[in-house]
Amino acid sequence: MFVIPPPPSYPRQANGGEPLQTNNTIAHPTGPEFQLLVGEEAPPHNPNPLATQILPPTAGTKVSLAVIAPRQHSYPQLFRLDTFASSRSQIPPSIQEAPNETPSAGSNGVAQRRSNGVGPYKSSQTPVFGEGNPAFAAPNGKESKDPSKRRKPKNNIVKSNSSFVSRVIPHETLSKRLSEHTPDGLFMFANVNRALQWLDMSSANKEDQLTKILFTKAHPLCHDTNPVTRSATHIDVIMGFSTGDIIWYEPMSQKYARLNKNGAINGSAVSEIKWLPNSENLFLAAHMDGSLVVYDKEKEDAVFTPEEPVQSEKPSTDPGHRFSLRIRKSVQSKNQKTNPVSYWSISSPQINAFAFSPDSRHLAVVAEDGSLRVIDYLKEQLLAVYMSYYGGLMCVCWSPDGRFIVTGGQDDLVSIWSLEDSMLVARCQGHNSWVTGVAFDPWRCDERNYRFGSVGEDCRLLLWDFSVGTLHRPRAASMRPRGSVASQLPRLRAESTTGRVRSNSNLTAQSNGDIVHPVEPRARTAMLPAVMAKPVDDHPLSWLGFEEDCIITACKDGHIRVWDRPKEGAAGSEGTISTSGSTANL
Amino acid sequence: MAASHAADNPRQSSALQVETSIVSHFRTHVVHSPNGQTPSNPTAGNAPTKRDPNAPQPTPLEKLLADAGPLRTDGSDKFFGFENFGSTCYCNSIIQCLYYSAPFREQVLNFPARSPPEALSRAPTALPRLNTDLSVSSTTSANNALSPPRPKSALSPLSSPIHRQQNKPGPTLATAGPPGTKPEDNKESPEYRKKLAVAAGPVLNMDYENSQSYGMSESLFTALKDIFEAVIAHQSRIGVVSPHKFLEILRRQNEMFRSAMHQDAHEFLNLLLNEVLEDVERFSKSQSSSDVSTQNADGESGLVNAISSAVSAAVPSIFAPSKPQPNNSHWVHELFEGTLTSETRCLTCENTSQRDEAFLDLSVDLEQHSSVTSCLRKFSEEEMLCERNKFHCDNCGGLQEAEKRMKIKRLPRILALHLKRFKYTEDLQRLQKLFHRVNYPYHLRLFNTTDDAEDPDRLYELYAVVVHIGGGPYHGHYISIIKTQDRGWLMFDDELVEPVDKTYVRNFFGGEGAMACAYVLFYQETTMEEMLREQEAEGAAAAAKAEEGVGEGAHAKANGFVPNGVPYTPATPMVEESDMFASLDHAATAPVPPMSPDPNTSTASEQQHPLENVASSPGSAALGFLEKRKAKAVAEKERKAAEKELERQAQQKRKEMEAKRRDNYKKQEEDLKAAIAASKASQAEEARRSGAPSASNDDAAISDGLKENGGGSIMSGGLNRFRHTSMSLRHKPKLWLQKEKEGQSPQPPGASPDKKEEKEKKNRFSLGKKKSGFLT
């Protein structure tokens, strides 16, 4: 039992809002019935500790979740999209628009979060990537006619004789198990070393993976499922590999296709891959040479020749110039018959992670150089650059309303950034080692209070609460020459437009130096303590996710643990809630 | 990259080739060279035509330095290994870390004054102890490119052909014995490559000292300065230093380092910094006190000074010696020293007392699965002084319970962090190594500063890591991994210097099953601007590499089945692969002269080699791709044609050299045989005489003996070996004698109480949290 008393400044809402939990404990029972082991051989150990060969990049276990038919809730959205036609379109719109919002009932977000924000039903409202480019018109129109007949990849992965795939082990009664699967049950895809496992978490025998694919040499480093296209007979899974290859995999039919084959377009490892919001075919891959490449799952590879405007990259002495976004192939390019769809480069050697904003307009990219970049990927523009206190940033996520970005990095800190104020809101100190995963808990967020969690290489799960009204700011911070941040924070509409992020025309006029934000000294930054800290694994953790009824953690060695979270309504301020949980050792 | 038809595993296929006989290997070579280059010269008939099998492979370091410009005077472009005299790796690894601290090196060189180059080159030749084997020119192609031609000619008498030939027997050692029996025979093994490094030389035999020319008395500092100066003055960029004198002084002055036991690198670092600090201060004090009678003060060195100043006056140079600056004696403090404030709050009277302590390095306790950041924070966490460890409160008098915390008040410019991996366990009554996983970032700021600290957000960058390899504190090995000014990260493993990827630095966090863990971390101050500039350069390099990879190198990464599967650095696996082929060649052509006498041909062939391999390997996965990219294929063809043309030209030259080489080689082999025989005889004799089994194995002995011969040293092989293997104990009495002769606090070896006191005094600057409570 590990209980941290709430910080003295902890907000108590009197207006009927559900109080956030302050005493949080999680526990899990031990015993064989809660352990499920789905074996995977350990990577070979190099006997020479000084071997200087460069090893292929590896990644800890990450998890992609998919629910075929998420329960639809009539919960209010934490974010709104109806302002997208308004003049302040650069800012995640809902932020200023929510004064009368009712507190969230808590259940929120399954759909949004899995789709990186926006579910399919909103696709009519949200802008489309590459809008206005006639080159996209034809195939897109054709695709979306009959959603029940999704196009599958061409090759059967079980019968494949590709040297890329070593072995595929489908469950003997796969079709039976699929037919028994409840639509709201959780499918889980997890990479463990050279293998990808497909698990049914709602099944009684979840330890039997539905399918396990073992790759010959390449490690799958990241993967994502497409919420737009999923149905009872179809899940689009995309995987990025240490070799740069990308595989589009449809598990139900066991079909696959390989893109960026042998690094034809980009030869460096894929550190993060995600479907573009609301897109059936397009996905974004971050390569470890600092490239962000949008691929179409159905297009062929072609040798990539940069289509840069001639005048673009002149070496400049402008310090901000370091943070330019090089558009090496624009989505507006007329040449869209083959991959890549678009190709951007940031001036960093390695992108560690990225995340789409809930309103599907922005992209937050964190890199090994310690930078957090906010990119308007629809307009292909770099909006802002922030720097970590020191060391690389390793993970990033958006608050459900898109107002805040949370990052974790090699400075052992979780940092909260406010996009509308263009500033660092707080640094969260509590981890004893690098922070490898952050995620908001949308069921515990409302429009003023936020709950998020983080996991790190210290094997611990930390939960954090912050509230926009009550964050303590060191005195020095209020002295800063920034009009909008002087007092009580972000709700100030008029002022926020005078902040760094302005309308589009202003932005292009700004020099690059203006969007690069220096490191905030420690003396001027709020420090936030954790509300809960608990060691949850024996190995460094690599992934964290919140579900309505559980918290899921994954570690570098392939253990996935599912934690029961404190149930709703039971959230008394006293009394600890210890609940049972289960552990899945993969 | 040979990416081989069995694209699944090129390693495997090459491994197969290794097992094939020499004959079959040659057959493959013939198959590989049908490009109309059939040798016309019958003598060259069985020699592979693609490249010269006799040519040594440029080491990764040589490849890295292939494009180096003119030599610099600040020493930032020198990459010397250090010879290991048996468990002296603690010393080698630390000295390397200090050398590559730019400000430290600069200060050592300029305090009290920099020796004029004439003095340096004169001293060794006069003594002739410095192994001025400057035949680097003849050793390897890359070397040749490294050293400007000008100084070579000046030293030509030393690099006469005879010396040259005798001096390069190294690699043949391995081929002499049955292959694959000893670890040294494995071409990939560090042991073998270390031998190669020594054989390739040049070896700086630092068994002299120049302290008088600095106007100082002999000390660890002067010995260190000697090493730095010699390395910088040498024409070669690479080589091996034999720090005899330094170790001699170290062992003379410090009993604990006298044994051949495994020593603690951190203890050595602390001792060295303290010694340097004292030496420098003692000197500047004597300078300022005896300013009036300067001439008398360094009476015996007067002549040397006069000469050197005369020389420097005659030859104006950048080395122009500056006057000793007594004011500047604080530089060790300025670089490494920081201030800790320990705040102690008496729980009885609530009175808080503060005390400042200086430190030269910080020793932090470790926790499993933590980071350096967290360890530093724990270092400054509050600590209860209670029970046996009560605090004497001046206010209320007597021992009281108290709270104590230590924060950093003044941040050092170079932060040396000692991770306390060796922990005393009560149960076992001895030290045990902690293998905890402790992450260290490339950049660091300190959280544990006092409120009034100046520049509390100072940014540090990691520039060196000392790694301990081994299961416990009483044995093992130290290496260092160091970021050099403009050559990226290098690994220094005694004699061996090798470029490594930046990510390699992160292999030593520790953790389960990790024998090699970081032990001392060196962070130096830097600026945000500097960091961004560097990252930009890295990004550009990565992008360039990726582009290159997509272009010509894409096939090399076929399926990512490159041996190391390095997708983002296509160049490196290539290098690996070519090395592999190289070793095949060596194996096939059995005893060959290791070093090509003709640098030009080998440069040409080596540099083209990886590409050629790709082009000529029949099962190359490239083929599949070429179909897809005809345009590329055309370009490729043109490139190949051009290459062939070049090669044909080079071919001609090579053939001419071939005959020469053959002669040279024969001669060399004879010399070698003689040398080996002589060495063996002397060793046997030696063994008989001493009645004890020689600690060095045959190979080491041979190499020693050969080095002797090659370097033209006056010592006999036997004597040298004797020195190498049993330095510590046998020399002890002699060292003491010397010390007494110098009149420096003559102490009997057994005077332990005094010694201990001295030791404690020396360690005063190393602050560990627990220790500092009572020790200081």
Interface residues (C-beta under 8 A of the other chain):
Chain A: H45 P49 L50 T52 Q53 I54 L55 P56 P57 S163 F164 T216 K217 A218 F241 S242 T243 G244 D245 N262 G263 A264 I265 N266 G267 S268 A269 H287 M288 D289 G290 S291 V303 F304 P319 R322 S345 I346 S347 S348 P349 Q350 D369 G370 M387 Y389 Y390 G391 G392 Q410 D411 D412 Q429 H431 N432 S433 W434 E457 D458 C459 P518 V519 P521 R522 A523 P540
Chain B: A7 D8 P60 P190 E367 H369 S370 S371 T373 S374 R437 N439 P441 Y442 H443 L444 R445 F447 P456 D457 L459 I469 I479 M491 D493 E498 V500 D501 T503 Y504 N507 G513 A514 M515 A516 M528 E529 L532 R533 Q535 E536 E538 G539 A540 A541 A542 A543 K545 A546 G549 V550 G553 A554 H555 K557 A558 N559 G560 F561 P563 N564 G565 V566 P567 Y568 T569 P570 T572 P573 E576 A621 F625 K628 R629 K632
